[in-house]
Amino acid sequence: MWDLLAASHDAGRLQALASIMIRYGFGDLVHRLGLAATLARVGKILPLGHIEALAALPTPVRVRCALEEMGPSFVKLGQILSTRVDLFPPEWITELSRLHNAVPPVAFEAIRAEICAALTAPPETAFLWLDPSPLAAGSIAQVHRARLPDGREIVVKVRRPGIRPIIEADLRLLQYAARKIEAKFPDLRRFHPLGMVRQFHASLMGELDLAAECRNAERIAASFHDDRRVLVPAVHWAWTSERMNVQDFVDGIPVADLVALDAAGVDRSHIARNGAQIVLKMMLEDGFFHADPHPGNVFVLGDERIAIIDFGMVGRLSPARRLEVVCLLFGLVERDPERVVEVLLDWTQRPDVDEVRLTSDIEAFVDRYHGVALGDLDLSAMLLEIVGLLRSHHLALPAELALLIKVCLTLEGLGRSLDPKFDMARQAQPFLRRAMTSRFRPAAMARQGLRALTDLTIMATALRKDVGRLLRALRSGDVRLHVDIDQLQTFGDQMAHSANRLAGSMVIAALIVGSSVAMTVEGGPTLLGLPLFGLVGFAGASLAAVWLLLSIFRSGGGR
């Protein structure tokens, strides 16, 4: 099935990807995944002996370079992998994070054709002016400045031409590779390749829909509608669709441009505190947060408001997850390793964890933070130490929690670049305390009690129905008990084999006795002067005995 798919749809793409992997020194992986054989069957030839000096680069650098050359899908894959601080060591995260940089732009003629297709009309009918030079170019879309007929400055974000079929082919290839990796590389199963590809598939298909990005932006804007510290660009839905969106232009200073911020008289420590509080509110109170707050997506306006753009990648945390994050942090500072272990085991869902060793490691970790006030914690160092501990136990976090930790690390790094005295934990302290106290407010407890009562009522109703069905089945005699025990089945198999061999032995013994009787009977046909029937019986008994002995030896002495 895969060969047919590759031959009919993905052979060209497969050849290009495999050639890039080989050139960067991953030829062995290509062969072990079976890609070289597939290419050979569809008539493609790989330059297997051609490995350039690129193979001498450090492995994380080679991976990052290969992903960049493979195209938009794999750039996005690398960006997703850069959020998995629970799976990859710091040097890998640092290198993969470089994939957030811009990619070469698409020629304006191709972009204009996409705009025409999205508007079903030339862009001049909607825009008074459209800048042919791109403002930014990403792996999925490209951004151009424009002006509406009423004079408002806007940005037009357009999907790269022909990107969807390339991404769909890449996703098929990635699913195939993930299945092969799980089957042929047992040591890599802890990275959950299939799960990561499923996460990547959902994220990438969401980013292809540029209208979905605008819905995310409006959802976050609504949660800050009365907060004058933050600005989310307004969406112009009349010109927004799946392949293109139109939003207000943000005229601000990039948050990473420290020289320009100082020249404008901006209070950088104030910006660092406000930025942290904005993102913490998204994560710990709203449960819906910007998952890519790198410096290129954050601007400071003239009135010191913080503008956030590009909501293509967002994270979601359920109320239960948010409470678990709070419990984890409080378990650390309250020296409660059992609580921390319980939360981590709930997150990782691994039944084969050495819980004793994990608890011991957590206790040693907690001891280092014993007596430290919540506001005095080095949150970045603590989170890195936690994920390092998880890696040492081969544990992986759920994707949304790995994304949350990555955002926290990015946010603290951004805050310290603005203000060397910035303390992320101190900014998080009021959010954590509110989250803990809100759990025990009368209204929250009443909601929990009502939810528990509702669940109990549903269970009682279902139980009543199930008991009624059981009683009716008992009265009609339709109840059957089926017990399936693996060890009992094995014992039954052993008994069956033994019975078969015992029966064979009895048949052989009967043949010997019968043949002995036949040898004493006079008359009848003879062979070599002996009764023929007696000889045939002895021969048959001998062959059967040899077969029985061989079967016993082959089974290791019998089962």
C-alpha positions as CSV (number, residue, x, y, z in Angstrom):
1,M,0.0,0.0,0.0
2,W,2.8,2.4,0.9
3,D,4.7,1.6,-2.3
4,L,1.6,2.4,-4.4
5,L,1.2,5.6,-2.5
6,A,4.8,6.6,-2.9
7,A,4.8,5.7,-6.6
8,S,1.6,7.6,-7.4
9,H,1.9,10.7,-5.2
10,D,5.1,11.2,-3.2
11,A,8.0,9.7,-5.1
12,G,9.5,13.0,-6.2
13,R,9.2,14.5,-2.8
14,L,10.5,11.3,-1.2
15,Q,13.6,11.4,-3.4
16,A,14.3,15.1,-2.5
17,L,13.9,14.5,1.2
18,A,16.1,11.3,1.2
19,S,18.8,13.0,-0.8
20,I,18.9,15.9,1.7
21,M,19.1,13.4,4.6
22,I,22.0,11.5,3.0
23,R,23.9,14.7,2.2
24,Y,23.8,15.7,5.8
25,G,25.1,12.4,7.0
26,F,21.8,10.5,7.8
27,G,22.1,7.9,5.1
28,D,22.0,5.0,7.6
29,L,18.6,6.4,8.8
30,V,17.3,6.5,5.3
31,H,18.2,2.8,4.7
32,R,16.9,1.7,8.1
33,L,13.6,3.4,7.4
34,G,13.3,1.5,4.1
35,L,13.2,4.7,2.1
36,A,16.2,3.8,-0.2
37,A,14.5,0.5,-1.2
38,T,11.2,2.3,-1.9
39,L,13.0,4.8,-4.1
40,A,14.7,2.0,-6.0
41,R,11.4,0.3,-6.6
42,V,9.9,3.4,-8.2
43,G,12.9,3.9,-10.4
44,K,14.7,6.6,-8.5
45,I,18.4,6.6,-7.8
46,L,20.0,8.0,-4.7
47,P,23.5,9.4,-4.6
48,L,24.4,7.1,-1.7
49,G,28.1,7.7,-1.8
50,H,27.9,11.5,-2.0
51,I,28.2,12.8,1.6
52,E,29.7,16.3,1.8
53,A,31.7,17.9,4.5
54,L,28.4,18.9,6.1
55,A,28.5,15.5,7.9
56,A,31.3,16.8,10.1
57,L,29.0,19.4,11.7
58,P,27.5,18.7,15.2
59,T,24.4,16.6,15.0
60,P,22.0,19.3,16.2
61,V,23.3,21.7,13.6
62,R,23.0,19.0,10.8
63,V,19.4,18.3,11.9
64,R,18.5,22.0,11.9
65,C,20.2,22.6,8.5
66,A,18.5,19.5,7.0
67,L,15.1,20.6,8.3
68,E,15.6,24.1,6.8
69,E,16.5,22.6,3.4
70,M,13.6,20.2,3.5
71,G,11.1,23.0,3.4
72,P,8.2,24.6,5.3
73,S,6.7,21.5,6.8
74,F,10.0,20.4,8.3
75,V,10.8,23.9,9.5
76,K,7.5,23.8,11.4
77,L,8.3,20.3,12.7
78,G,11.6,21.7,14.0
79,Q,9.7,24.5,15.7
80,I,7.4,22.0,17.4
81,L,10.4,19.9,18.5
82,S,12.0,23.0,20.0
83,T,9.1,23.1,22.4
84,R,9.8,19.6,23.7
85,V,12.2,20.6,26.4
86,D,11.2,17.4,28.2
87,L,12.6,15.2,25.4
88,F,15.7,17.0,24.1
89,P,18.7,18.4,25.9
90,P,19.4,22.2,25.9
91,E,21.9,22.2,23.0
92,W,19.2,20.6,20.7
93,I,16.5,23.1,21.9
94,T,18.8,26.0,21.3
95,E,19.7,24.9,17.8
96,L,16.1,24.0,16.8
97,S,14.9,27.3,18.2
98,R,16.9,29.0,15.4
99,L,14.3,27.7,13.0
100,H,12.0,30.6,14.0
101,N,14.1,32.8,11.7
102,A,12.7,34.1,8.4
103,V,12.8,32.0,5.2
104,P,13.4,33.4,1.7
105,P,10.4,35.3,0.4
106,V,8.2,34.3,-2.5
107,A,8.2,36.5,-5.6
108,F,5.5,39.1,-5.5
109,E,3.9,37.9,-8.8
110,A,3.1,34.6,-7.2
111,I,1.8,36.3,-4.0
112,R,-0.4,38.6,-6.1
113,A,-1.9,35.6,-7.8
114,E,-2.8,34.1,-4.4
115,I,-4.4,37.4,-3.3
116,C,-6.4,37.5,-6.5
117,A,-7.6,33.9,-5.9
118,A,-8.5,34.7,-2.3
119,L,-10.4,37.9,-3.2
120,T,-11.8,36.5,-6.5
121,A,-10.7,39.9,-7.8
122,P,-7.5,42.0,-8.3
123,P,-6.1,43.4,-5.1
124,E,-6.6,46.9,-6.4
125,T,-10.3,46.5,-5.8
126,A,-9.8,46.1,-2.1
127,F,-6.6,47.9,-1.3
128,L,-5.6,51.5,-2.1
129,W,-1.9,50.4,-1.9
130,L,-0.1,47.1,-1.6
131,D,3.7,47.0,-1.0
132,P,5.4,44.5,-3.3
133,S,8.3,44.1,-0.8
134,P,7.4,41.6,2.0
135,L,7.3,42.8,5.5
136,A,8.1,39.3,6.7
137,A,8.3,35.8,5.2
138,G,7.6,32.6,7.2
139,S,7.5,29.0,6.4
140,I,3.7,29.0,5.9
141,A,2.8,32.5,4.8
142,Q,4.2,35.9,3.7
143,V,3.2,39.3,5.0
144,H,2.9,42.6,3.0
145,R,1.9,46.0,4.1
146,A,-1.2,47.6,2.5
147,R,-3.6,50.5,2.9
148,L,-7.4,50.3,2.8
149,P,-9.5,52.9,0.9
150,D,-10.3,54.7,4.1
151,G,-6.6,55.2,4.8
152,R,-6.1,52.6,7.5
153,E,-2.7,50.8,7.5
154,I,-3.0,47.0,7.4
155,V,-1.0,43.9,6.8
156,V,-2.0,41.2,4.4
157,K,-0.8,37.7,5.3
158,V,-0.9,35.3,2.4
159,R,-0.3,31.6,2.3
160,R,2.7,30.5,0.2
161,P,1.6,29.3,-3.2
162,G,1.3,25.5,-3.6
163,I,2.1,24.9,0.1
164,R,-0.9,22.7,0.9
165,P,-0.1,19.7,-1.4
166,I,3.5,19.8,-0.3
167,I,2.5,19.7,3.4
168,E,0.0,16.9,2.8
169,A,2.7,14.8,1.1
170,D,5.1,15.6,3.9
171,L,2.6,14.5,6.5
172,R,2.1,11.2,4.8
173,L,5.8,10.6,4.7
174,L,6.2,11.6,8.4
175,Q,3.5,9.2,9.4
176,Y,5.2,6.4,7.5
177,A,8.6,7.3,9.1
178,A,7.1,7.5,12.6
179,R,5.7,4.0,12.2
180,K,9.0,2.7,11.0
181,I,10.9,4.4,13.9
182,E,8.6,2.9,16.5
183,A,9.0,-0.6,14.9
184,K,12.8,-0.5,14.2
185,F,14.2,1.8,16.9
186,P,13.0,0.6,20.3
187,D,15.3,3.2,22.1
188,L,13.4,6.0,20.3
189,R,9.9,4.9,21.3
190,R,10.1,7.0,24.5
191,F,9.9,10.1,22.1
192,H,6.5,8.9,21.0
193,P,7.0,9.5,17.3
194,L,3.5,8.7,16.2
195,G,2.1,11.0,19.0
196,M,4.4,13.8,18.0
197,V,3.4,13.4,14.3
198,R,-0.3,13.6,15.3
199,Q,0.4,16.7,17.3
200,F,2.3,18.2,14.4
201,H,-0.4,17.3,12.0
202,A,-3.1,19.1,14.1
203,S,-0.8,22.1,14.6
204,L,0.2,22.4,11.0
205,M,-3.3,22.0,9.5
206,G,-4.4,24.7,12.0
207,E,-1.7,27.1,10.8
208,L,-2.6,26.5,7.2
209,D,-6.0,28.0,7.9
210,L,-5.2,31.7,8.2
211,A,-8.7,32.5,9.3
212,A,-8.2,30.3,12.4
213,E,-5.3,32.5,13.4
214,C,-7.6,35.4,13.4
215,R,-10.2,33.6,15.5
216,N,-7.4,32.9,18.0
217,A,-6.4,36.5,18.0
218,E,-10.0,37.7,18.7
219,R,-10.4,35.2,21.5
220,I,-7.3,36.5,23.3
221,A,-8.3,40.1,22.5
222,A,-11.6,39.5,24.2
223,S,-9.9,38.3,27.4
224,F,-8.0,41.6,27.5
225,H,-10.8,43.9,26.3
226,D,-10.6,46.1,29.5
227,D,-6.8,45.8,29.9
228,R,-5.0,48.9,28.4
229,R,-1.6,47.3,28.7
230,V,-2.0,45.0,25.7
231,L,-3.0,45.4,22.1
232,V,-4.1,42.6,19.7
233,P,-4.4,43.9,16.1
234,A,-8.0,44.1,14.8
235,V,-9.1,41.6,12.1
236,H,-10.8,42.7,8.9
237,W,-13.1,39.8,8.1
238,A,-14.3,41.2,4.8
239,W,-11.0,40.2,3.2
240,T,-10.0,37.3,5.4
241,S,-10.3,33.7,4.4
242,E,-8.5,30.3,4.7
243,R,-5.6,31.4,2.4
244,M,-5.3,35.0,3.4
245,N,-6.0,37.3,6.4
246,V,-6.0,41.0,6.9
247,Q,-5.2,42.8,10.2
248,D,-4.3,46.2,11.4
249,F,-0.7,47.2,11.0
250,V,1.3,47.5,14.3
251,D,3.7,50.5,14.3
252,G,5.8,49.7,17.3
253,I,9.4,49.0,18.4
254,P,10.4,45.3,18.4
255,V,10.8,44.2,22.0
256,A,14.3,42.9,21.3
257,D,15.5,46.3,19.9
258,L,16.9,47.6,23.3
259,V,18.7,50.6,21.7
260,A,15.4,51.8,20.1
261,L,13.5,51.2,23.4
262,D,16.0,53.3,25.3
263,A,16.0,56.0,22.7
264,A,12.2,56.2,23.0
265,G,12.5,56.5,26.8
266,V,10.7,53.2,27.5
267,D,10.8,51.8,31.0
268,R,12.2,48.4,30.1
269,S,11.6,46.9,33.6
270,H,8.0,48.0,33.4
271,I,7.6,46.3,30.0
272,A,9.2,43.1,31.3
273,R,6.7,43.0,34.3
274,N,3.7,43.8,32.2
275,G,4.6,41.3,29.5
276,A,5.1,38.5,32.0
277,Q,1.7,39.3,33.7
278,I,0.0,39.3,30.3
279,V,1.3,35.8,29.3
280,L,0.8,34.4,32.8
281,K,-2.8,35.5,32.7
282,M,-3.3,33.7,29.4
283,M,-1.7,30.5,30.8
284,L,-2.9,30.3,34.4
285,E,-6.3,32.1,34.3
286,D,-7.6,31.8,30.7
287,G,-6.0,28.5,29.7
288,F,-5.5,29.8,26.2
289,F,-2.2,31.3,25.4
290,H,0.1,32.6,22.7
291,A,2.6,29.7,22.2
292,D,5.2,31.6,20.2
293,P,6.1,34.8,22.1
294,H,9.5,35.2,20.5
295,P,10.9,38.8,20.1
296,G,9.6,39.1,16.5
297,N,6.0,38.7,17.7
298,V,6.1,41.3,20.5
299,F,6.2,45.1,20.0
300,V,6.2,48.1,22.3
301,L,4.0,51.1,21.3
302,G,4.6,54.7,22.0
303,D,2.3,54.7,25.0
304,E,4.2,51.6,26.4
305,R,1.4,49.2,25.5
306,I,2.5,45.8,24.4
307,A,1.3,44.6,21.0
308,I,1.3,40.8,20.3
309,I,0.9,39.5,16.8
310,D,0.9,36.1,15.0
311,F,-1.5,33.7,16.8
312,G,-1.0,30.8,14.5
313,M,0.5,28.7,17.3
314,V,-1.5,28.7,20.5
315,G,-1.6,26.5,23.6
316,R,-4.6,25.3,25.6
317,L,-4.7,24.2,29.2
318,S,-7.9,22.8,30.8
319,P,-8.8,23.9,34.3
320,A,-7.6,20.5,35.6
321,R,-4.2,21.0,33.9
322,R,-3.9,24.5,35.3
323,L,-4.6,23.3,38.8
324,E,-2.0,20.5,38.4
325,V,0.7,23.1,37.3
326,V,-0.1,25.1,40.5
327,C,0.0,22.0,42.7
328,L,3.4,21.1,41.2
329,L,4.9,24.4,42.0
330,F,3.5,24.5,45.5
331,G,4.6,20.9,46.1
332,L,8.1,22.0,45.2
333,V,8.3,25.0,47.6
334,E,6.4,23.1,50.4
335,R,8.8,20.2,50.3
336,D,6.1,17.7,49.4
337,P,7.8,15.2,47.0
338,E,4.8,12.8,47.0
339,R,2.6,15.5,45.6
340,V,5.2,16.3,42.9
341,V,5.6,12.7,42.0
342,E,1.9,12.2,41.8
343,V,1.5,15.1,39.4
344,L,4.4,14.0,37.2
345,L,3.1,10.4,37.0
346,D,-0.4,11.7,36.1
347,W,1.2,13.8,33.3
348,T,3.5,11.1,31.9
349,Q,1.0,8.1,32.1
350,R,3.8,5.6,32.3
351,P,3.0,2.4,34.3
352,D,6.6,1.0,34.1
353,V,8.2,3.9,36.0
354,D,10.6,3.2,38.8
355,E,8.5,5.1,41.3
356,V,10.9,4.6,44.2
357,R,13.9,6.0,42.3
358,L,11.8,8.9,40.9
359,T,10.6,9.8,44.4
360,S,14.1,9.7,45.7
361,D,15.3,12.0,42.9
362,I,12.4,14.4,43.5
363,E,13.2,14.5,47.3
364,A,16.8,15.5,46.5
365,F,15.5,18.1,44.0
366,V,12.9,19.5,46.5
367,D,15.6,19.7,49.3
368,R,17.5,22.2,47.2
369,Y,14.5,24.5,47.2
370,H,13.4,23.9,50.8
371,G,12.7,27.2,52.6
372,V,13.0,29.3,49.4
373,A,10.1,31.8,49.2
374,L,8.0,31.4,46.0
375,G,8.9,34.9,44.9
376,D,12.6,34.1,45.3
377,L,12.7,31.0,43.1
378,D,14.7,30.9,39.9
379,L,11.8,29.5,37.9
380,S,13.8,29.0,34.7
381,A,16.5,26.9,36.4
382,M,13.9,25.0,38.3
383,L,11.9,24.1,35.2
384,L,15.0,23.1,33.3
385,E,16.0,20.8,36.2
386,I,12.6,19.2,36.3
387,V,12.6,18.4,32.6
388,G,16.2,17.1,32.8
389,L,15.0,14.8,35.6
390,L,12.1,13.7,33.4
391,R,14.6,12.9,30.6
392,S,16.7,10.8,32.9
393,H,13.7,8.7,33.7
394,H,12.6,8.5,30.1
395,L,9.4,10.3,30.8
396,A,7.6,12.6,28.4
397,L,5.1,15.3,29.2
398,P,1.8,15.9,27.4
399,A,2.4,18.3,24.5
400,E,0.5,21.2,26.0
401,L,2.6,21.1,29.2
402,A,5.9,20.9,27.3
403,L,4.6,23.9,25.3
404,L,3.8,25.8,28.5
405,I,7.3,25.1,29.9
406,K,8.9,26.3,26.7
407,V,6.8,29.5,26.8
408,C,7.8,30.1,30.4
409,L,11.5,29.7,29.5
410,T,11.2,32.0,26.5
411,L,9.3,34.6,28.6
412,E,11.9,34.6,31.4
413,G,14.7,35.0,28.8
414,L,12.9,37.9,27.2
415,G,12.2,39.5,30.5
416,R,15.9,39.2,31.6
417,S,17.0,40.8,28.3
418,L,14.8,43.8,29.1
419,D,15.7,43.9,32.8
420,P,18.6,41.9,34.2
421,K,16.8,41.9,37.6
422,F,13.6,40.5,36.2
423,D,12.2,37.6,38.3
424,M,9.6,35.4,36.6
425,A,8.7,33.5,39.8
426,R,7.9,36.8,41.6
427,Q,5.5,37.8,38.8
428,A,3.9,34.3,38.9
429,Q,3.4,34.4,42.7
430,P,0.0,36.3,42.7
431,F,-1.4,34.1,39.9
432,L,-0.4,30.9,41.7
433,R,-1.9,32.2,45.0
434,R,-5.2,33.2,43.3
435,A,-5.4,29.9,41.6
436,M,-4.9,28.0,44.9
437,T,-7.4,30.2,46.9
438,S,-10.0,30.1,44.1
439,R,-10.1,26.4,44.4
440,F,-11.6,26.8,47.9
441,R,-13.9,29.7,47.3
442,P,-17.6,28.9,48.1
443,A,-18.7,29.3,44.5
444,A,-15.9,27.0,43.2
445,M,-16.7,24.4,45.9
446,A,-20.4,24.6,45.1
447,R,-19.6,24.0,41.4
448,Q,-17.5,21.0,42.3
449,G,-20.1,19.7,44.5
450,L,-22.8,20.1,41.9
451,R,-20.6,18.5,39.3
452,A,-20.0,15.5,41.7
453,L,-23.7,15.3,42.5
454,T,-24.6,15.3,38.8
455,D,-22.0,12.5,38.1
456,L,-23.3,10.5,41.0
457,T,-26.9,10.9,39.7
458,I,-25.9,9.7,36.3
459,M,-24.0,6.8,37.7
460,A,-27.0,5.8,39.9
461,T,-29.4,6.0,37.0
462,A,-27.1,3.9,34.8
463,L,-26.6,1.4,37.7
464,R,-30.4,1.0,38.1
465,K,-30.8,0.2,34.4
466,D,-27.8,-2.2,34.5
467,V,-29.2,-4.1,37.5
468,G,-32.6,-4.4,35.8
469,R,-31.0,-5.9,32.7
470,L,-29.0,-8.3,34.8
471,L,-32.0,-9.5,36.7
472,R,-34.0,-10.0,33.5
473,A,-31.1,-12.0,32.0
474,L,-30.9,-14.2,35.2
475,R,-34.6,-14.9,35.0
476,S,-34.5,-15.9,31.4
477,G,-31.3,-18.0,31.8
478,D,-29.3,-15.9,29.4
479,V,-26.4,-15.2,31.7
480,R,-23.1,-16.8,30.7
481,L,-19.9,-16.5,32.6
482,H,-16.8,-16.2,30.5
483,V,-13.4,-16.4,32.3
484,D,-10.3,-15.8,30.1
485,I,-7.1,-16.5,32.1
486,D,-3.8,-16.6,30.1
487,Q,-2.1,-18.9,32.5
488,L,-5.0,-21.3,32.5
489,Q,-5.0,-21.3,28.7
490,T,-1.3,-22.2,28.8
491,F,-1.9,-25.0,31.2
492,G,-4.7,-26.3,29.0
493,D,-2.4,-26.3,26.0
494,Q,0.2,-28.2,28.0
495,M,-2.4,-30.8,29.0
496,A,-3.6,-31.2,25.4
497,H,0.0,-31.8,24.2
498,S,0.6,-34.3,27.0
499,A,-2.7,-36.1,26.2
500,N,-1.8,-36.3,22.5
501,R,1.6,-37.8,23.2
502,L,0.1,-40.3,25.7
503,A,-2.5,-41.4,23.1
504,G,0.3,-41.7,20.6
505,S,2.3,-43.9,23.0
506,M,-0.7,-46.1,23.6
507,V,-1.2,-46.6,19.9
508,I,2.5,-47.5,19.5
509,A,2.2,-50.0,22.4
510,A,-0.9,-51.5,20.8
511,L,1.0,-51.9,17.5
512,I,3.8,-53.6,19.2
513,V,1.5,-56.0,21.1
514,G,-0.6,-56.7,18.0
515,S,2.5,-57.3,15.9
516,S,3.9,-59.7,18.5
517,V,0.7,-61.7,18.3
518,A,0.8,-61.6,14.5
519,M,4.3,-63.0,14.5
520,T,3.1,-66.1,16.4
521,V,0.3,-66.9,14.0
522,E,1.1,-69.6,11.4
523,G,0.1,-69.3,7.8
524,G,-0.5,-66.2,5.7
525,P,2.0,-64.2,3.6
526,T,5.6,-64.0,4.7
527,L,8.6,-61.9,4.0
528,L,12.1,-63.2,4.7
529,G,10.5,-66.1,6.3
530,L,8.6,-64.0,8.9
531,P,4.9,-63.1,8.9
532,L,4.3,-60.0,6.7
533,F,1.6,-58.4,9.0
534,G,3.9,-58.7,12.0
535,L,6.7,-57.0,10.2
536,V,4.5,-54.2,8.9
537,G,3.2,-53.6,12.5
538,F,6.7,-53.5,13.9
539,A,7.9,-51.1,11.2
540,G,4.9,-48.8,11.8
541,A,5.5,-48.8,15.5
542,S,9.1,-48.0,15.0
543,L,8.4,-45.0,12.8
544,A,5.7,-43.7,15.2
545,A,8.2,-44.0,18.1
546,V,10.9,-42.1,16.2
547,W,8.4,-39.3,15.3
548,L,7.2,-39.1,19.0
549,L,10.8,-38.8,20.3
550,L,11.7,-36.2,17.7
551,S,8.7,-34.1,18.6
552,I,9.6,-34.3,22.3
553,F,13.2,-33.2,21.6
554,R,12.0,-30.4,19.4
555,S,9.8,-29.0,22.1
556,G,12.6,-29.0,24.6
557,G,11.5,-32.1,26.5
558,G,7.8,-31.7,26.1
559,R,5.2,-29.1,27.2
